[in-house]
Amino acid sequence: EAQVTQNPRYLITVTGKKLTVTCSQNMNHEYMSWYRQDPGLGLRQIYYSMNVEVTDKGDVPEGYKVSRKEKRNFPLILESPSPNQTSLYFCASSSPEAGGPYEQYFGPGTRLTVT
Amino acid sequence: GENVEQHPSTLSVQEGDSAVIKCTYSDSASNYFPWYKQELGKRPQLIIDIRSNVGEKKDQRIAVTLNKTAKHFSLHITETQPEDSAVYFCAASGLDAGNMLTFGGGTRLMVKP
């Protein structure tokens, strides 16, 4: 089954304790992204990657890191989480087709609470 | 960068009525405009999209219109049903912008039976 998976699905942590949220896709997609979703603000892109070893900042990259060492995996790293990073996080993948479009396939989401 | 504004933030309609959600964008270079539906507790899913070389696209009860001159696009849902209740997001991107999608703030649509 074609899918994007994220782990963990729920996480409660404390300020400053490093954490990693994993994302994996089995569709051989070139593009992967991380979004955070906050009430009234919609989905805001944190980082995206157009291929292995190629990553770029999205709209809200501060406080986050990513890596793309393999095509299927795109982990999101919070080196020193703070309460303002409490949010619902989605990973997504897509593949460019000739002339577009790039449908984003979203993972199930990770609800992160930083106390 | 791109800025996408979406209105209204909430919309309540009676079953069978039509619903219209509007979005404006700021970057005239954007040329791809998808709409996503997110049901409660679930992930967003693409329901329809339009490219700038087309003014309107329809898929059964949903349609999207695009006015590139005015830089706005709209989602139209006809004959609404309770299962249409969800949060809808518009987005904009340049087809050459790789994976850079900018989303609107979302519209919570409630269809009352």
Interface residues (C-beta under 8 A of the other chain):
Chain A: Y31 M32 S33 Y35 G40 L41 G42 L43 R44 Q45 Y48 S49 M50 D56 G58 D59 F90 S94 P96 G99 G100 P101 Y102 E103 Q104 F106 G107 P108 G109
Chain B: G1 Q6 S9 Y32 P34 Y36 K42 R43 P44 Q45 L46 D49 R51 F89 A91 S93 L95 G98 N99 M100 L101 T102 F103 G104 G105 G106
